[in-house]
Amino acid sequence: MFTEQTLSEPVAAVRDEHAPGTLVLSCEQDFETIPPAQAEDLLLITSTVDPASYDPAWVPADAPEPLIRYASDRLTIGMPGDGGVAWTRQTEPPLVFEKPRLAGSPESFIEFLRAEALVQIGLAEPEHFLGFFGSSYPDFVAATEGHLSPAETYQLAVACYEAYLGLQTREIFAAWDGPLFAAWLDAGERLEDRLSGLSTAVARGQTSFTDAAELACSAIKHAGELPAPFDALNASVYLDHGPEYAIAWADRTLSVLNE
């Protein structure tokens, strides 16, 4: 199911700087979460596998099944919201997975996604929002109750964590040169038109709040200008206060939107 990728010189340089030894693998089958049987195949290409586990009490009973499974002691790699590339530090060496859904995407964009995953591995932040929120995740869920479904709450948590990572990675991306910098810049420019009318689209019911959050938070890593209310996540104070800030933002924002 997995084939190791040969990296271009620019991406290999990013790996050497941020995630030495990481393997970048292409996958034969698309996935949100890698099936257990295929995950076991990783033992053939890694030296150790150390599954992440979290307190199941952090996850409400009506949460999406993948989140419940991720909190357990079962090896779970890849989650809904990962997009075309997923990564894990549950193995040694760490791994980056490229999904078949990327087929047809411009090679320059795929190169950026590879490099982005390697930079994120090097941040030493959790590989999923559950590790970010930790024991405060029930507070995040409580802030969304009455406003969002469990699936929408999951989507918003993914977006908030994407914003948190983007605040850290964008300075690294902006310091690049050559093709990787050009790909990062181009991806950001492609988001600008979609961001400009986002608040209006949410107000008119043309776009759901969580879909808008997903789009806006993905622009933070590109140093994009965000519309209200998402601009509050595009701030250094978020890095200072982390989950506490995200919970307060969700509570305040959803209360105002649903008045």
N, C-alpha and C positions, 0 to 999 in steps of 0.2 A: 504493500500500500504506500510505502514511503520511498522516495528517491532523493538522495542528497543533491542539492543544487550547487553548481559551480558559480561562484560569485564574481561579479565584475570588480575591477580594481577599486572604484570608489566605494562600493558597498563592503568589500573586504576590508578596506581601511576603517570604515565605521565599526565593523565587527572588532577589529583589533583594538580600537580605542575604547569601545563601550561594553563589549560582551565577548571577550576572547574565548575561543574554543567552541562557541555556539554553532550548532549545525542548523542549516536552513534546508528544509525538506519540502518537496512537492508531494502532493497527495493524489492518489488515483481517484478517490471518491470525495464528493463534497460532504460537509458535515457542519453541524452546530457543536455537538459534542462527539468526540471520537468514540465509536462503539468499543465496549470493553475488550472484545477479542482482538481488535486491531491495536488497541492501546497496549496490550500485552506484547505485541510485536516490537515495541520500543525497547524492550529488554535486550533485543538483539543488537541494538546500535548505541546503547548507553551503558555506562558503568553502574549507575545506581538509579533507582526510582524511589522517591520519597513523597507519597501522596499528601497533599495539603488536606487538613481537616479543621473544622470550626465547630463551635458549640451549636448543636442543632436548635437550642433555645433562641438563638438569634434570628431564626427564620420562621415566619408565621406558617401555620398549617396550610393556608390557602395560597402560599407562594407557588410560582411555577415549578414544576417537578425538577427541571435541571438545577435550580438553586437548592432545593432540598437535597438532591443527590450530591451537589458540590460540597455542602456542609458536612457530609458524612466522611468516613475514612476510605471511601472507594476512590480509586484513581480516576479523576475527571479532568480531561483536557479539552479545552475549547468550550465556549458557552455562547448562547444566543447574544447577538450584539457585537461579536468579534469582527464581523465583516469577512473580507477575503483572506486575512492573515490572522493567525493565532500564535501565541507563544507560551512557553511554560518554563519555569525554573524548578518544577517538580522532578526533573531528571538532571543527571550530571553526565555530559554537559547539558546546558539549556538548549531548548529546541524552538525553532520557528517553523510554522506550518503554512504552506501556500495552498489554497483551496482551488479546485478546478473552476470555480465561479469567476476567477480572474481571467480566464481565457477570453481573448479579444480585447482586453484592456491595453492601453498603450504601454509599451515596455518601460518608458520613463516613469510612469505612475507606479508600475509594479516595483521598479527599483526603489522608489521612494518608500513604498510600504515595507519592503524588506529592511531598509535602513531605519525606518521608524521603529519597527519591532525590536531591532537590535539596540537602539537608543533606550527604549522603554525597559528592556531587560537590564540595562546598565544603571537605571535609576534606583534599583533595589526596592521599588514600590511593589505592593501586592499585585498579582496578575489578574485580580478580579475585584469588583467593588465590595464584595463581602469582606475581604481582608482589609479594605480601606475603612469601611464603616464599623466593622467589628461588633462589639456589644452594643453600639449605638444604632445598629440597623433597625431594631424595633421602634426606635424614636423616629427614624425616617419614615417608616411605614405608617406610624401614627399620624405624622404630619400630612400624609396623603389620603388618609381614610376619609371616606365621604366625597372625595373628589376624583380619585383614580381607581381603576380596577387593579387587582394584583399584578396583571401583566403590564399595565401602564406604569405602575410603581417600579417594577423591575426595569422597564425601559428608561424611566427618569433617572434611576440610580446609575445605570450604565452611562447615561449622558453626563451626569454630574461628575462621575469619576473620570470620564474622558476629558472633561474640562480641567480637572485637577492635574492630570498628566500633561495636558497641552500647555498649561502655564509653565511647566518645567522644561518641556522639550523644545518650545518654539525658539528660545535663545540659541539652542544648539543648532537647530535647522538654519536659522538666520545667519549663522557664522560659516555655513558651508559655502563652497564655490562650485563652479562647473555644473555638470548635468543634474546632480542631486538638488542643488540650490534652485536651479531652473524648474525642476519638477515640483518642488515644494511651493515655489512662487506661483506657478501656473495653476496648481490645484486650489490655492487660496483665491486666486482671481476668478476662477470658475464658480466659486461660492458667493461672490459679491452680489450678483443680481438676485439670487435666491434669498439672501439675507435682507435685502433692502425692503422687501414687502412682507416680511415674516410676521411682524406684529399685527399688521392689518389682516393678514390671512387667518391668524388665530382668532382675532376679534370677530371676524365674519363667519367663523366656523368652517373655513375652507381648508384649514390644516389643524390637526389635533395639537394640543399643547405639548404632548410628549414627542410627537414627530418634529415639531418645531424645536424643542429642546435638543433633540438628537442632532439636528442640522446645525444649530447655533453653537453647541458645545464642540462639534467637530471643527469649527472654524477657529477656535482659540489657538490651536497648534499652528495655524497659519497666520497668526497675528492679525486676524480679521476684526473689523469693527462690528460689535454685536448690538442688535436692537434690544430695547427693554422688553421683558424684565430680565433677559438672559445676560445683559451686560454686567449685572451684579456678580456673576460668576467669573467675569474676565478681570479679576482684581487680585493683587498680591495678598490682600487680607484673607483670601480663600486659602492660600498656601499656609498662612500663619495659623488658621483655626480649623482647617480641614473639615471633617465630618460635622462638627458642631455648626459651622457656617452653612454647609449645604442643607442641613436640617432646618435651620432658621429661615433660610431663603425659600425652601420648598413650602414651609408652613405659611409664611407671609404671602408669598406669591399666589399660591392656590386659594388662600382665603380671599384675597382681593379679586382674583379672576372669577370666583364663584359667588360674589356678593349679590 
